[in-house]
Amino acid sequence: MKKLLVLFFGILAISEMKAEDTLYVKEPQIPILIERQDNVLFYMRLDAKETRTLNNMEITFDKNVPLSEIKAVKLYYAGTDASQDREQKRFAPVEYISSHKPGQTLSANPSYSILKSTVSPKKNTVVLEGEQKLFPGYNFFWVSIEMQPSASLHTKIMADISQVKADGKIIPCKSVEQKDVIRRLGVGVRHAGDDGSAAFRIPGLVTTNKGTLLGVYDVRYNSSVDLQEHIDVGLSRSTDGGKTWEKMRLPLSFGEYGGLPAAQNGVGDPSILVDTKTNTIWIVAAWTHGMGNQRAWWSSHPGMDLNHTAQLVMAKSTDDGKTWSKPINITEQVKKPEWYFLLQGPGRGITMDDGTLVFPIQYIGEDRIPNAGIMYSKDRGETWHIHQHARTNTTEAQVAEVSPGTLMLNMRDNRGGSRAVYTTTDLGKTWKEHESSRTALIEPVCMASLISVKAKDNVLGKDILIFSNPNMTNARRNITIKISLDGGYTWSPEHQLLLDEGENWAYSCLTMVDKETIGILYESSVAHMTFQSIKLKDIVKE
């Protein structure tokens, strides 16, 4: 009899073990946007072999999370996966909240998931009721978080799924990737569909002498494609450190110039610079005219006039970015007639210690090969000059003054895999390859950002270089900020911060908001133009 009982309870135990299907959890490292009604906090997948109903789950927030800044936590059920896709073991069959569909970027698409529960957290652990009947096979759930409009950009969200109940009992819950993920807040400065524009691309960002943040970008009205198209240079302005942004301005816009439609007068890929001696702001961009809606990279030709080649145009502001001058065409000053295409390195330029204004540039030479370099002005922007390119087969670059009179050019390299880095001490007459070139900073062939911050201008009290790009060689994902403490020779892994693991266009631009804080405007996986504010000491811990 004893043996029979042991056997019976053994079979019962095995039966109960079989019924304990595991809920797998992924917490993505992506920004939480303050203005969104839904942000993915957790993705979940449950292969329901035995389980019939998911009852509820507990979410526990870290004790340091300010619960008053969280408006709601929500549980969604997203159905199942196609049987042929289950081998991929993915965590979502679709994108629950679009980052690219105009008008659908702020909340969950109701046709892709069912809202099961909404809770406003009053204590660190909240219970989200589900009572969801499960599909036999894969079932997808996700947890959303919505922030209060008053939430701080420096708030950090840390949370875990602490318990899951199904069929009336607790079931195993397993995280598939890193634990202790710290989620940071951000603002979608520009979303698809804002101001009637399909897309926004190519960020530039600076801080004026008055502490105002100025973000520039392409306003791509019809689609996300490059020039030539209906594109204007847009600008957003913030006077509160990036928390709120004023209505978009258009510093450069040509409309139906010369009798041609607006889509054959596009202007874009902007770069922005603050003359720190006068607080005059400069924007430089490429204007394309009459190219039949083909890509300017191939449709701009040798010559100087606007009917044959792209024009290099500027606008300036003397009132802290509020109003802008009429376009100033500097093509004749800097372009060689045999070049196919001359344009700026998108992002930002700099003012050197001696007052020289410097923008990165790129041009396609008479051999049809692109080259990166700089242009500069010694007379407060009245005249501009170009000498030699730094390295051939390079394009989008950013420039920083690493010591008085020494400029570092960090370049997108068509060879792929890593950034090219060169220096000049004579404003581009001669160039020298830097020790870190093609070794220290990986890239998937993409734009990146580089700024130099002197010891007196940052809370660390050290000369630093700050860099951002998609930190991979084969995909535009993993937008990461890196800091070098030795002039760019090394970029220690311990001084790096991953902001966005999601796939995106991945262009970015950095600035110092104040002595303690880095600002970044970038093409993220959650909005076309995302701004985040990061404390320096979150990256370089003392």
C-alpha positions as CSV (number, residue, x, y, z in Angstrom):
1,M,0.0,0.0,0.0
2,K,2.8,2.4,0.9
3,K,4.4,1.8,-2.5
4,L,1.2,2.5,-4.3
5,L,0.8,5.8,-2.4
6,V,4.4,6.8,-3.2
7,L,3.8,5.9,-6.8
8,F,0.5,7.9,-6.9
9,F,1.9,11.0,-5.4
10,G,5.0,10.7,-7.6
11,I,2.7,10.7,-10.7
12,L,0.8,13.6,-9.3
13,A,4.0,15.6,-8.7
14,I,5.2,14.9,-12.3
15,S,1.7,15.9,-13.6
16,E,2.0,19.2,-11.6
17,M,5.5,19.8,-12.9
18,K,4.3,19.4,-16.4
19,A,1.6,22.0,-15.9
20,E,4.1,24.6,-14.8
21,D,4.7,26.3,-18.1
22,T,7.3,29.1,-17.9
23,L,6.6,32.8,-18.7
24,Y,9.7,34.2,-20.4
25,V,10.3,37.9,-20.0
26,K,12.3,40.5,-21.9
27,E,12.8,44.1,-20.7
28,P,14.0,46.2,-23.6
29,Q,16.6,48.9,-23.1
30,I,14.6,51.6,-24.9
31,P,13.6,55.1,-23.9
32,I,10.3,55.7,-22.0
33,L,8.7,58.8,-23.6
34,I,6.9,61.1,-21.2
35,E,4.3,62.2,-23.7
36,R,3.4,58.6,-24.8
37,Q,0.3,56.9,-23.3
38,D,2.0,53.6,-23.8
39,N,5.7,52.6,-23.5
40,V,6.8,48.9,-23.5
41,L,8.1,48.0,-20.0
42,F,8.1,44.2,-20.5
43,Y,7.6,41.8,-23.3
44,M,6.4,38.3,-22.3
45,R,6.0,35.0,-24.0
46,L,4.2,31.9,-22.6
47,D,4.1,28.6,-24.4
48,A,0.8,27.2,-23.1
49,K,1.3,23.5,-23.2
50,E,-0.7,22.8,-20.1
51,T,-1.8,26.2,-18.8
52,R,-5.3,27.3,-19.6
53,T,-5.7,30.8,-18.1
54,L,-3.3,33.5,-17.0
55,N,-4.8,35.0,-13.9
56,N,-2.6,38.0,-12.9
57,M,1.0,39.2,-12.4
58,E,2.8,41.4,-9.9
59,I,5.1,44.2,-10.9
60,T,7.5,45.4,-8.3
61,F,9.2,48.7,-8.7
62,D,12.6,49.6,-7.1
63,K,12.2,51.5,-3.8
64,N,13.9,54.5,-5.4
65,V,11.4,54.9,-8.2
66,P,9.1,57.9,-7.7
67,L,5.7,56.3,-8.0
68,S,4.0,59.7,-8.1
69,E,5.5,60.2,-11.5
70,I,3.9,57.1,-12.9
71,K,0.4,57.7,-14.2
72,A,-0.5,54.1,-15.1
73,V,0.8,50.5,-15.5
74,K,-1.1,48.4,-18.0
75,L,-1.3,44.7,-19.0
76,Y,-2.0,43.9,-22.6
77,Y,-2.6,40.5,-24.3
78,A,-1.3,40.3,-27.8
79,G,-2.5,36.9,-29.0
80,T,-0.3,34.2,-30.5
81,D,2.4,33.6,-33.1
82,A,2.2,31.8,-36.4
83,S,3.3,28.2,-36.0
84,Q,6.1,28.5,-38.6
85,D,7.5,31.5,-36.7
86,R,7.7,29.8,-33.2
87,E,11.2,28.6,-33.8
88,Q,12.4,32.2,-33.7
89,K,11.3,32.5,-30.1
90,R,10.5,36.1,-30.5
91,F,8.7,38.3,-28.0
92,A,6.3,40.2,-30.2
93,P,4.6,39.3,-33.5
94,V,4.2,43.0,-34.4
95,E,5.3,46.5,-33.2
96,Y,2.6,47.3,-30.6
97,I,3.3,51.1,-30.7
98,S,4.4,52.5,-34.0
99,S,7.4,54.8,-34.3
100,H,6.8,55.6,-38.0
101,K,3.1,55.7,-38.7
102,P,1.8,59.2,-38.6
103,G,-0.8,59.6,-35.9
104,Q,-0.1,56.2,-34.3
105,T,3.1,56.9,-32.3
106,L,1.7,57.7,-28.9
107,S,-0.4,54.8,-27.8
108,A,-0.9,51.1,-28.5
109,N,-2.5,50.0,-31.7
110,P,-5.8,48.5,-30.4
111,S,-6.0,46.0,-33.2
112,Y,-2.7,44.4,-32.1
113,S,-3.4,43.8,-28.4
114,I,-6.2,43.8,-25.9
115,L,-6.0,45.9,-22.7
116,K,-6.6,43.7,-19.7
117,S,-5.8,45.8,-16.7
118,T,-4.8,49.4,-15.7
119,V,-3.4,50.3,-12.3
120,S,-2.2,53.6,-10.9
121,P,0.6,52.6,-8.5
122,K,0.2,53.6,-4.9
123,K,2.9,51.2,-3.6
124,N,5.9,49.5,-5.0
125,T,4.2,46.3,-5.9
126,V,1.1,46.4,-8.2
127,V,-1.1,43.5,-9.3
128,L,-2.3,43.5,-12.9
129,E,-5.3,41.3,-13.4
130,G,-5.5,39.3,-16.6
131,E,-7.9,36.4,-16.4
132,Q,-6.9,35.7,-20.0
133,K,-7.8,32.4,-21.7
134,L,-4.7,31.1,-23.4
135,F,-4.3,30.0,-27.0
136,P,-2.8,26.5,-27.2
137,G,0.8,27.3,-28.0
138,Y,2.6,30.7,-27.9
139,N,0.8,33.6,-26.1
140,F,2.2,37.1,-26.0
141,F,1.7,39.7,-23.2
142,W,3.2,43.0,-22.6
143,V,3.3,45.6,-19.8
144,S,3.0,49.3,-20.6
145,I,4.0,52.2,-18.5
146,E,2.6,55.8,-18.8
147,M,4.3,58.7,-17.1
148,Q,2.8,61.8,-15.6
149,P,3.4,64.9,-17.8
150,S,5.4,66.4,-14.9
151,A,7.8,63.5,-14.7
152,S,11.5,64.5,-14.6
153,L,13.8,63.7,-17.5
154,H,16.2,62.3,-14.9
155,T,13.8,59.8,-13.4
156,K,15.0,56.2,-13.7
157,I,12.6,53.2,-13.8
158,M,13.7,49.9,-12.4
159,A,11.1,47.1,-12.1
160,D,10.7,43.3,-12.1
161,I,7.9,40.9,-12.7
162,S,7.9,39.4,-9.2
163,Q,5.1,36.9,-9.5
164,V,2.8,35.4,-12.1
165,K,-0.3,33.3,-11.4
166,A,-1.9,31.0,-13.9
167,D,-4.6,28.4,-13.3
168,G,-4.8,29.5,-9.7
169,K,-1.1,28.9,-8.9
170,I,2.2,30.6,-9.2
171,I,4.1,29.7,-12.3
172,P,7.8,30.1,-13.1
173,C,8.9,33.4,-14.6
174,K,12.3,33.7,-16.3
175,S,14.2,36.7,-17.7
176,V,15.9,35.9,-21.0
177,E,18.4,38.7,-21.1
178,Q,20.1,41.2,-18.7
179,K,18.6,41.8,-15.3
180,D,18.6,45.1,-13.4
181,V,17.8,47.1,-16.5
182,I,17.6,50.9,-15.8
183,R,15.1,52.6,-18.0
184,R,15.5,56.3,-18.7
185,L,12.9,58.9,-19.7
186,G,12.9,61.0,-22.8
187,V,10.8,63.3,-24.9
188,G,9.7,62.7,-28.5
189,V,10.6,66.1,-29.9
190,R,9.3,65.1,-33.3
191,H,6.9,62.2,-34.1
192,A,5.9,60.9,-37.6
193,G,2.9,63.1,-38.7
194,D,3.8,66.2,-36.6
195,D,3.1,69.4,-38.6
196,G,1.9,67.3,-41.5
197,S,5.3,65.7,-42.1
198,A,5.7,62.0,-42.8
199,A,9.2,61.9,-41.3
200,F,11.9,63.8,-39.4
201,R,15.6,62.9,-39.9
202,I,19.2,64.1,-39.4
203,P,19.5,65.7,-35.9
204,G,21.8,68.5,-34.9
205,L,21.9,69.9,-31.4
206,V,23.6,72.8,-29.6
207,T,23.4,74.8,-26.4
208,T,23.5,78.6,-26.9
209,N,25.4,81.0,-24.6
210,K,22.0,81.6,-22.8
211,G,21.5,77.9,-22.1
212,T,18.9,77.4,-24.8
213,L,18.8,74.1,-26.6
214,L,18.4,74.3,-30.4
215,G,17.7,71.1,-32.3
216,V,17.6,71.0,-36.1
217,Y,16.5,68.2,-38.4
218,D,15.1,67.4,-41.8
219,V,11.3,67.9,-42.2
220,R,10.6,65.2,-44.8
221,Y,7.0,65.9,-45.8
222,N,6.3,63.0,-48.2
223,S,8.4,60.2,-47.0
224,S,11.7,59.4,-45.2
225,V,13.8,59.4,-48.4
226,D,16.9,61.7,-48.8
227,L,17.2,64.8,-51.0
228,Q,16.0,65.5,-53.5
229,E,12.4,65.6,-52.1
230,H,10.1,68.1,-50.4
231,I,12.4,68.7,-47.4
232,D,12.9,71.8,-45.2
233,V,15.2,72.4,-42.3
234,G,13.2,72.5,-39.1
235,L,14.3,73.7,-35.7
236,S,12.9,73.1,-32.2
237,R,13.9,75.3,-29.3
238,S,13.9,74.5,-25.6
239,T,14.6,76.9,-22.7
240,D,14.1,74.4,-19.9
241,G,16.8,71.8,-20.5
242,G,14.8,69.8,-23.0
243,K,11.7,69.0,-21.0
244,T,9.5,71.1,-23.4
245,W,10.0,72.4,-26.9
246,E,8.6,75.4,-28.7
247,K,6.6,75.2,-31.9
248,M,8.7,74.2,-34.9
249,R,10.4,76.9,-36.9
250,L,11.8,76.6,-40.5
251,P,15.1,78.4,-40.7
252,L,15.6,77.1,-44.3
253,S,12.8,76.5,-46.8
254,F,12.7,77.2,-50.5
255,G,9.2,76.2,-51.5
256,E,8.4,76.6,-55.2
257,Y,11.6,78.4,-56.1
258,G,12.5,79.1,-59.7
259,G,9.1,77.8,-61.0
260,L,9.8,74.3,-59.9
261,P,7.7,72.4,-57.3
262,A,8.7,72.3,-53.6
263,A,9.9,68.7,-54.0
264,Q,12.5,69.8,-56.5
265,N,13.7,72.5,-54.1
266,G,14.5,70.5,-51.0
267,V,17.1,71.6,-48.4
268,G,18.4,69.4,-45.7
269,D,21.1,67.4,-43.8
270,P,21.6,70.4,-41.5
271,S,24.5,71.2,-39.3
272,I,24.3,73.9,-36.5
273,L,26.9,75.9,-34.8
274,V,27.0,78.5,-31.9
275,D,29.6,81.2,-32.3
276,T,30.4,81.3,-28.6
277,K,32.1,84.7,-28.9
278,T,28.9,86.5,-30.1
279,N,26.0,83.9,-29.6
280,T,25.2,84.1,-33.3
281,I,23.8,80.8,-34.4
282,W,24.7,79.3,-37.9
283,I,22.9,76.6,-39.8
284,V,24.4,75.1,-43.0
285,A,22.5,72.8,-45.3
286,A,22.4,71.4,-48.9
287,W,19.9,72.9,-51.3
288,T,18.9,70.9,-54.4
289,H,17.1,72.3,-57.3
290,G,15.7,70.7,-60.4
291,M,16.9,67.1,-60.0
292,G,13.6,65.4,-60.9
293,N,13.0,63.9,-57.5
294,Q,16.0,61.6,-57.8
295,R,18.6,61.2,-55.0
296,A,21.0,64.2,-54.9
297,W,23.9,61.9,-54.0
298,W,23.9,60.8,-57.7
299,S,22.0,63.7,-59.3
300,S,24.2,66.6,-58.3
301,H,26.9,67.2,-61.0
302,P,30.0,69.2,-61.6
303,G,29.5,72.9,-62.0
304,M,28.7,75.8,-59.7
305,D,25.1,77.1,-60.5
306,L,22.0,75.7,-59.0
307,N,20.7,74.1,-62.2
308,H,23.7,71.7,-62.2
309,T,24.9,71.2,-58.7
310,A,23.7,71.3,-55.1
311,Q,24.1,74.6,-53.4
312,L,25.7,75.1,-49.9
313,V,23.4,77.5,-48.1
314,M,23.4,79.0,-44.6
315,A,21.1,80.9,-42.3
316,K,22.0,82.8,-39.1
317,S,20.2,83.9,-36.0
318,T,21.3,86.8,-33.7
319,D,18.4,86.4,-31.2
320,D,19.1,83.0,-29.6
321,G,17.4,81.0,-32.4
322,K,14.1,82.8,-32.4
323,T,14.3,84.3,-35.9
324,W,16.5,83.5,-38.9
325,S,18.1,85.4,-41.8
326,K,17.3,84.8,-45.5
327,P,19.4,82.0,-47.0
328,I,23.1,82.9,-47.6
329,N,24.6,81.0,-50.6
330,I,28.3,80.2,-50.0
331,T,28.8,77.7,-52.9
332,E,31.1,80.0,-54.8
333,Q,33.3,80.5,-51.8
334,V,34.1,76.9,-51.1
335,K,33.1,74.5,-53.9
336,K,35.4,73.4,-56.7
337,P,33.7,73.3,-60.1
338,E,34.9,69.7,-60.7
339,W,33.3,68.4,-57.6
340,Y,30.0,66.6,-58.0
341,F,28.5,67.4,-54.6
342,L,29.6,69.5,-51.6
343,L,27.6,69.4,-48.4
344,Q,28.1,69.7,-44.7
345,G,28.7,66.9,-42.2
346,P,25.3,66.8,-40.5
347,G,25.1,67.4,-36.8
348,R,27.0,70.3,-35.5
349,G,30.0,72.6,-35.8
350,I,32.2,74.3,-33.3
351,T,33.9,77.5,-32.2
352,M,37.6,77.0,-31.6
353,D,39.3,78.6,-28.6
354,D,40.6,81.4,-30.8
355,G,37.2,82.1,-32.2
356,T,37.5,80.3,-35.6
357,L,34.2,78.8,-36.7
358,V,34.4,75.2,-38.0
359,F,31.9,73.0,-39.8
360,P,32.6,69.4,-40.9
361,I,32.1,68.9,-44.7
362,Q,32.0,66.1,-47.2
363,Y,32.3,66.3,-51.0
364,I,32.2,63.9,-54.0
365,G,35.3,64.6,-56.0
366,E,35.7,64.4,-59.8
367,D,36.5,60.7,-59.4
368,R,33.1,60.2,-57.9
369,I,34.7,59.2,-54.5
370,P,33.4,60.9,-51.3
371,N,35.8,62.6,-48.9
372,A,35.4,64.3,-45.5
373,G,37.0,67.4,-44.2
374,I,36.2,70.8,-42.7
375,M,35.4,74.3,-43.7
376,Y,36.2,77.3,-41.5
377,S,35.7,81.0,-41.0
378,K,38.1,83.5,-39.4
379,D,35.8,86.5,-39.7
380,R,32.6,85.5,-37.8
381,G,31.0,83.7,-40.7
382,E,31.5,86.3,-43.5
383,T,33.8,84.1,-45.6
384,W,34.5,80.4,-45.5
385,H,37.4,78.2,-46.7
386,I,38.2,74.6,-47.4
387,H,41.7,73.1,-47.8
388,Q,42.3,69.3,-48.0
389,H,40.1,66.4,-47.1
390,A,41.2,64.2,-44.2
391,R,40.7,60.7,-45.7
392,T,39.1,59.5,-48.9
393,N,36.0,57.3,-49.1
394,T,34.6,58.9,-46.0
395,T,31.4,60.9,-45.6
396,E,29.5,62.2,-42.6
397,A,32.0,63.6,-40.0
398,Q,32.0,65.5,-36.8
399,V,34.8,67.8,-35.5
400,A,36.1,68.6,-32.0
401,E,39.0,70.7,-30.7
402,V,41.0,68.3,-28.6
403,S,43.7,70.8,-27.6
404,P,44.2,74.5,-28.5
405,G,44.5,74.6,-32.3
406,T,44.2,70.8,-32.8
407,L,41.1,69.6,-34.5
408,M,39.9,65.9,-34.5
409,L,37.7,64.8,-37.4
410,N,35.7,61.6,-36.6
411,M,34.4,60.2,-39.9
412,R,31.9,57.7,-41.3
413,D,34.0,55.3,-43.3
414,N,32.6,53.5,-46.3
415,R,34.9,50.6,-45.6
416,G,32.7,49.7,-42.7
417,G,33.3,48.3,-39.3
418,S,34.8,51.3,-37.5
419,R,35.2,55.1,-37.5
420,A,38.1,56.8,-39.2
421,V,39.8,59.5,-37.0
422,Y,42.3,62.1,-38.2
423,T,43.7,65.3,-36.7
424,T,44.9,68.7,-38.1
425,T,46.8,71.6,-36.6
426,D,46.5,73.9,-39.6
427,L,42.7,73.9,-40.3
428,G,42.9,71.1,-42.8
429,K,46.0,72.0,-44.9
430,T,47.5,68.8,-43.6
431,W,46.1,65.8,-41.7
432,K,47.5,63.0,-39.6
433,E,45.9,59.7,-38.8
434,H,45.0,59.3,-35.1
435,E,46.1,56.2,-33.2
436,S,42.4,55.3,-32.6
437,S,41.4,55.4,-36.3
438,R,39.7,52.3,-37.6
439,T,40.2,50.5,-34.3
440,A,38.6,52.1,-31.3
441,L,35.0,53.0,-32.3
442,I,32.9,50.4,-34.1
443,E,30.1,51.4,-36.5
444,P,27.7,49.9,-39.0
445,V,28.5,52.7,-41.5
446,C,26.4,55.5,-40.0
447,M,26.5,59.1,-38.8
448,A,27.9,59.7,-35.3
449,S,28.4,62.5,-32.9
450,L,31.6,63.8,-31.1
451,I,32.0,66.7,-28.7
452,S,35.0,67.9,-26.7
453,V,34.3,69.3,-23.2
454,K,37.0,71.1,-21.3
455,A,37.6,70.4,-17.6
456,K,36.3,73.8,-16.5
457,D,33.0,73.1,-18.3
458,N,32.1,69.8,-16.7
459,V,31.5,68.5,-13.2
460,L,34.2,65.8,-13.6
461,G,36.9,68.5,-13.8
462,K,38.6,66.6,-16.6
463,D,39.0,67.2,-20.3
464,I,36.7,64.7,-21.9
465,L,35.5,63.6,-25.3
466,I,31.9,62.3,-25.6
467,F,30.8,60.1,-28.6
468,S,27.5,58.6,-29.6
469,N,26.5,56.2,-32.4
470,P,24.9,52.8,-33.0
471,N,27.4,50.6,-31.2
472,M,27.5,47.7,-33.6
473,T,29.2,46.7,-36.9
474,N,26.2,45.1,-38.7
475,A,23.0,46.9,-37.7
476,R,21.8,50.3,-36.7
477,R,20.9,49.5,-33.1
478,N,22.3,50.0,-29.7
479,I,22.6,53.8,-29.6
480,T,25.3,54.3,-27.0
481,I,27.1,57.2,-25.4
482,K,30.8,56.7,-24.7
483,I,33.3,58.9,-22.8
484,S,37.0,59.1,-23.3
485,L,39.2,60.4,-20.5
486,D,42.5,60.4,-22.6
487,G,41.7,62.5,-25.7
488,G,40.1,59.7,-27.7
489,Y,42.9,57.2,-27.6
490,T,40.8,54.7,-25.6
491,W,37.0,54.3,-24.9
492,S,36.6,52.2,-21.8
493,P,33.6,49.9,-21.7
494,E,33.0,51.1,-18.1
495,H,32.4,54.6,-19.4
496,Q,29.6,53.7,-21.8
497,L,25.8,53.9,-21.6
498,L,23.3,52.0,-23.8
499,L,20.3,54.2,-24.5
500,D,18.3,52.4,-27.1
501,E,18.8,48.8,-28.2
502,G,16.0,49.0,-30.8
503,E,16.4,49.2,-34.6
504,N,16.3,52.8,-35.9
505,W,17.9,55.2,-38.4
506,A,20.4,55.9,-35.6
507,Y,21.8,59.4,-36.3
508,S,22.5,61.4,-33.2
509,C,23.9,64.6,-31.9
510,L,25.3,65.6,-28.5
511,T,25.6,68.8,-26.5
512,M,26.3,69.7,-22.9
513,V,23.0,71.0,-21.3
514,D,25.0,72.2,-18.3
515,K,28.2,71.2,-16.5
516,E,26.5,68.1,-15.1
517,T,24.4,66.9,-18.0
518,I,24.7,65.6,-21.5
519,G,21.9,66.2,-24.0
520,I,21.3,63.9,-26.9
521,L,18.9,64.3,-29.8
522,Y,18.7,61.1,-31.9
523,E,16.7,59.0,-34.3
524,S,15.4,56.4,-31.8
525,S,13.3,53.2,-32.0
526,V,10.4,55.1,-30.4
527,A,10.3,58.5,-32.1
528,H,11.9,60.2,-35.1
529,M,13.6,62.8,-32.9
530,T,14.1,61.7,-29.3
531,F,15.8,63.9,-26.7
532,Q,17.3,62.5,-23.5
533,S,19.2,64.1,-20.7
534,I,22.0,62.0,-19.0
535,K,24.0,62.9,-16.0
536,L,27.8,62.7,-16.6
537,K,28.3,60.9,-13.4
538,D,25.9,58.1,-14.6
539,I,28.6,57.3,-17.1
540,V,31.8,58.2,-15.3
541,K,31.3,57.1,-11.8
542,E,33.7,58.5,-9.2
